[in-house]
Structure formats: C-alpha cells, structure tokens
Amino acid sequence: MIHQLAQVIARVLKLSEVKRYDEALEEIQISSRQLLGMDVRLLTSLSDREIIRLMSLGDRFDAEKCVAAAELLRITAEVNALQGREAMSHHCYVTSLSLFLELLLQETGTLSKEYFDKVECTIQEVLKYELPLALQRKLFQYYEDVGKFDLAENILFEVIQEEPEFVREGMRFYQHLRTKTDEELQKGNLPRHEVEESMKDLEGWLKRT
C-alpha cells in the first residue's frame, strides 16, 4: 500500500504541475476506492474521529489504512490549495494532521523519520488558522513526545484558556519534565527554571479554583 501511495502522489503532483487539477483529483478518487474502499468525497466529509473509528477493527488499529487516508487527504489539500479552495484545503490538512498524529501516538517507535517529516510539513500548513481543541491536545502530546517542550508549553496554555480542566494535564507535563536532565530541557528550549516557574503558576491556579 505504501508503494502504491508513492506512485499515486507522484502522478497527482505531475498533473498538478501542468494545472490538470480535475484529473489530479480523479486520480485521488480512484486510489481512495482501491486502497480504502471508500469515495474520497466521503473521506473529506467525515471528522477525524469518524475516520479513526473506521480505521479501528475491534481492538486492532489499522495503521496502514490510516497512513493511506492521511496521505490522500494531504495531497487533496495540496490540489485544493492550488485551485484557491482555501476552506476545503484547510479542512483536509487539519484532518490529515490529526490522522498522522493518531498514527504516531498509536505506533510509537515503529514509524520511520519520513512520517515525522510529514507531520512537521502539515503542521506548517495549518498553524495560520485556529485549530480545534482536540487537535491542539494531540499536538501538545506530539511536541512533548518529540522533545519540543517549548512548543508543547505554548499549546498547553492555549488549551487551558478554553478548557480549564486541562491544567491537570499541564501539571503532569511539568512533573514529567522535572525528571529530565538539564541538557534535555535545554535541548527542548525549556530550561529548568522556566519549568519550575510554570509549575508554580499552575499550582497557584489550582488553589484559586
């Protein structure tokens, strides 16, 4: 499936380069039916939660299909962006990013660097917009997992503004950072004194509430 996806993306990019956008979208449509057994228009109409539910058979998460769905949505977003369809492009990028993050969370340690690169590229496409809270929470976990502690902290406080109970997740985050070495914290752009200051801020917030 991964090999087939690479071929599809190559064909779509070639068609997009010569502005044959309808043919590029038709190529995605055909591939969605072959790889996922569903129309790409259905894929773009579903929420990320609904797609993830489709990717899960009982207790088994179908990582391969999740990759396919994320990739097809990402390339659909690119084609729509080239056509100036900003709303559809943004929706597809957001859903694609959510699926990639779900994949990384569920398949930690088994994915190649390529997928982390895809996540980073997709993040850049969506950051200019306000992100749904559910996606922000996933992005917070992702940044913590990859050691980008300063970016995780930024999202943490954004989420707390909208969802005050998330402060408890913030406490867990800082307690986890306390176990890191000074070198690890510096590498994550969040030195120990900032960790302690933020921890005190959250403790004070909890006392007030």
C-alpha positions as CSV (number, residue, x, y, z in Angstrom):
1,M,0.0,0.0,0.0
2,I,2.8,2.4,0.8
3,H,4.4,1.8,-2.6
4,Q,1.0,2.4,-4.3
5,L,0.6,5.6,-2.4
6,A,4.0,6.9,-3.5
7,Q,3.0,6.2,-7.1
8,V,-0.3,8.0,-6.7
9,I,1.3,11.0,-5.1
10,A,3.8,11.2,-7.9
11,R,1.1,11.1,-10.6
12,V,-1.0,13.7,-8.8
13,L,1.9,16.1,-8.4
14,K,2.7,15.8,-12.1
15,L,-0.9,16.5,-13.1
16,S,-0.9,19.5,-10.6
17,E,2.3,20.9,-12.1
18,V,0.5,21.3,-15.5
19,K,-2.7,22.5,-13.8
20,R,-4.7,19.4,-14.7
21,Y,-6.4,19.6,-11.3
22,D,-9.6,17.8,-12.1
23,E,-7.5,14.8,-13.4
24,A,-5.4,15.0,-10.2
25,L,-8.5,14.8,-8.0
26,E,-9.9,11.9,-10.1
27,E,-6.6,10.1,-9.6
28,I,-7.0,10.6,-5.8
29,Q,-10.6,9.4,-6.1
30,I,-9.7,6.2,-7.9
31,S,-6.9,5.5,-5.3
32,S,-9.2,6.1,-2.4
33,R,-11.6,3.5,-3.7
34,Q,-8.8,1.0,-4.3
35,L,-6.9,1.5,-1.1
36,L,-9.7,2.3,1.4
37,G,-12.8,1.1,-0.3
38,M,-14.4,4.4,0.1
39,D,-15.1,7.5,-2.0
40,V,-12.6,10.4,-1.3
41,R,-15.6,12.7,-1.1
42,L,-16.8,10.6,1.9
43,L,-13.4,10.8,3.4
44,T,-13.4,14.6,3.2
45,S,-16.9,14.8,4.7
46,L,-16.0,12.8,7.8
47,S,-14.4,14.1,11.0
48,D,-11.1,12.8,12.1
49,R,-12.8,10.8,14.9
50,E,-15.1,9.1,12.5
51,I,-12.2,8.2,10.2
52,I,-10.2,6.8,13.1
53,R,-13.2,4.7,14.1
54,L,-13.3,3.3,10.6
55,M,-9.6,2.5,10.9
56,S,-10.2,0.5,14.0
57,L,-11.5,-3.0,13.9
58,G,-12.3,-4.0,17.4
59,D,-9.1,-3.6,19.4
60,R,-7.0,-3.5,16.2
61,F,-5.9,-0.2,14.8
62,D,-5.3,-0.4,11.0
63,A,-2.1,1.7,10.7
64,E,-1.7,1.0,7.0
65,K,-5.2,2.4,6.2
66,C,-4.6,5.3,8.5
67,V,-1.4,6.2,6.5
68,A,-3.4,5.9,3.3
69,A,-6.2,8.1,4.5
70,A,-3.8,10.7,5.9
71,E,-1.7,10.8,2.7
72,L,-4.8,11.0,0.4
73,L,-6.2,13.9,2.5
74,R,-2.9,15.7,2.5
75,I,-2.5,15.5,-1.3
76,T,-6.2,16.5,-1.7
77,A,-5.4,19.6,0.4
78,E,-2.5,20.5,-1.8
79,V,-4.5,20.3,-5.0
80,N,-7.4,22.3,-3.5
81,A,-4.9,24.9,-2.3
82,L,-3.6,25.3,-5.9
83,Q,-7.1,25.8,-7.0
84,G,-7.7,28.5,-4.4
85,R,-10.2,26.4,-2.5
86,E,-8.9,27.5,0.9
87,A,-11.7,26.2,3.1
88,M,-11.5,22.7,1.7
89,S,-7.7,22.7,1.7
90,H,-7.6,23.7,5.3
91,H,-10.2,21.0,6.3
92,C,-8.2,18.3,4.5
93,Y,-4.9,19.5,6.1
94,V,-6.4,19.5,9.6
95,T,-7.9,16.0,9.2
96,S,-4.7,14.7,7.7
97,L,-2.6,16.1,10.5
98,S,-5.0,14.6,13.1
99,L,-4.6,11.2,11.4
100,F,-0.8,11.4,11.2
101,L,-0.7,12.4,14.9
102,E,-3.0,9.5,15.8
103,L,-0.7,7.2,13.9
104,L,2.4,8.4,15.7
105,L,0.6,8.1,19.1
106,Q,-0.6,4.6,18.4
107,E,2.5,3.3,16.6
108,T,5.3,5.0,18.6
109,G,8.7,3.5,17.9
110,T,7.7,1.7,14.7
111,L,7.4,4.6,12.2
112,S,10.2,5.9,10.1
113,K,11.5,9.5,10.2
114,E,9.6,10.1,7.0
115,Y,6.3,10.3,8.9
116,F,7.6,12.8,11.4
117,D,8.7,14.9,8.4
118,K,5.2,14.7,7.0
119,V,3.7,15.8,10.3
120,E,6.1,18.8,10.5
121,C,5.2,19.9,6.9
122,T,1.5,19.5,7.6
123,I,1.7,21.5,10.8
124,Q,3.2,24.4,8.9
125,E,0.1,24.4,6.6
126,V,-2.4,24.6,9.5
127,L,-0.7,26.9,12.0
128,K,-2.0,30.1,10.3
129,Y,-5.5,29.0,11.4
130,E,-7.1,28.4,14.8
131,L,-7.0,24.7,15.5
132,P,-9.8,22.6,17.0
133,L,-9.2,21.8,20.7
134,A,-9.0,18.1,20.0
135,L,-6.2,18.6,17.5
136,Q,-4.4,21.0,19.9
137,R,-4.4,18.3,22.6
138,K,-2.9,15.8,20.1
139,L,-0.3,18.4,19.0
140,F,0.6,19.1,22.7
141,Q,1.2,15.3,23.2
142,Y,3.2,15.1,20.0
143,Y,5.5,18.0,20.9
144,E,6.1,16.5,24.3
145,D,6.9,13.1,22.8
146,V,9.4,14.6,20.3
147,G,11.1,16.8,22.9
148,K,9.9,20.2,21.7
149,F,8.9,21.2,25.2
150,D,8.6,25.0,24.5
151,L,6.1,24.4,21.7
152,A,4.2,21.9,23.9
153,E,4.0,24.6,26.7
154,N,2.7,27.2,24.2
155,I,-0.2,24.9,23.2
156,L,-0.8,23.9,26.8
157,F,-1.6,27.4,27.8
158,E,-3.8,28.0,24.7
159,V,-5.8,24.9,25.6
160,I,-6.2,25.8,29.3
161,Q,-7.7,29.1,28.2
162,E,-10.5,27.2,26.5
163,E,-10.5,24.1,28.7
164,P,-9.5,24.9,32.3
165,E,-9.5,21.3,33.4
166,F,-6.6,20.7,31.1
167,V,-4.5,22.3,33.8
168,R,-4.1,18.9,35.4
169,E,-2.5,17.6,32.2
170,G,-0.2,20.6,32.5
171,M,0.8,19.5,36.0
172,R,1.6,16.0,34.7
173,F,3.6,17.6,31.9
174,Y,5.8,19.7,34.2
175,Q,6.2,16.8,36.7
176,H,7.5,14.7,33.7
177,L,9.9,17.5,32.7
178,R,11.3,17.6,36.3
179,T,12.6,14.0,35.6
180,K,14.6,15.3,32.6
181,T,18.3,16.3,32.7
182,D,19.2,19.9,32.3
183,E,20.7,19.1,28.9
184,E,17.4,17.5,27.7
185,L,15.4,20.6,28.9
186,Q,17.8,23.0,27.2
187,K,17.5,21.0,24.0
188,G,13.7,21.3,24.3
189,N,14.1,25.1,24.7
190,L,12.5,25.0,28.2
191,P,15.2,25.4,30.9
192,R,14.6,24.1,34.4
193,H,13.9,27.5,36.0
194,E,11.1,28.0,33.5
195,V,9.7,24.6,34.2
196,E,9.6,25.4,37.9
197,E,8.0,28.9,37.4
198,S,5.3,27.4,35.2
199,M,4.7,24.6,37.7
200,K,4.2,27.3,40.4
201,D,1.8,29.2,38.2
202,L,-0.4,26.2,37.6
203,E,-0.3,25.2,41.3
204,G,-1.5,28.7,42.2
205,W,-4.2,28.5,39.5
206,L,-5.4,25.2,41.0
207,K,-5.5,26.7,44.5
208,R,-7.6,29.6,43.3
209,T,-10.1,27.3,41.6
